[in-house]
Amino acid sequence: MKNLVLILYFLTILSGCKESSKNELDSNREIKEKISLEYVDEWNQIELTQTDDKYGEWGGDSDIITIYSDGKTLYANYSRFLGSLAPPPPPAENEESKKWFEYKELDFKIDSIKLDKEKIKLVENAIVGLIKQKIQNQSYISHSGIYNSVITRDSSLIIDDFPSGKWITFQELKESIINK
């Protein structure tokens, strides 16, 4: 009888461990499936940029996606600036400095697209996709090519890939924003 009690006791302990292990797996799965960009808040934003090689060393058209938050909801702005064969004009005297692509002609702009879980996941995929592309890209000097980047407002994350290739995950994100 004593042996039977010990066996039941150990079986109870083992089944408890198995259940605990299952709960840990479920918890880890929830963490992996949780989709959020906690880093983006009222003070910080992420800017994803792609410039094609339409005009060689002068670059080409630039697509800019800015991810920002009001503290509760994530939003995206999309802008497309047209490239040119001509060099950019010099800054005007006493003019506030601009980002390099703001010297180009603005072709298209969409503001304040509310991001749902699917679009947030596309943002994450675009960032991770560029990281993978960057570390797999052979480093060499070039005067033309596609330029891709991810930069946070506070510059704590900067991923520049030049010369780069097609950033497919960025294109998926761009299409989802344009087609709302």
Salt bridges, closest charged atoms under 4 A:
ASP26 OD1 - ARG29 NH1 3.21
GLU38 OE2 - LYS34 NZ 3.74
GLU47 OE2 - LYS99 NZ 2.73
ASP61 OD2 - LYS54 NZ 3.10
ASP61 OD2 - ARG80 NH2 3.14
ASP63 OD1 - ARG80 NH1 2.66
ASP63 OD2 - LYS174 NZ 3.32
GLU95 OE2 - LYS98 NZ 3.67
ASP111 OD1 - LYS109 NZ 3.94
GLU124 OE1 - LYS121 NZ 3.92
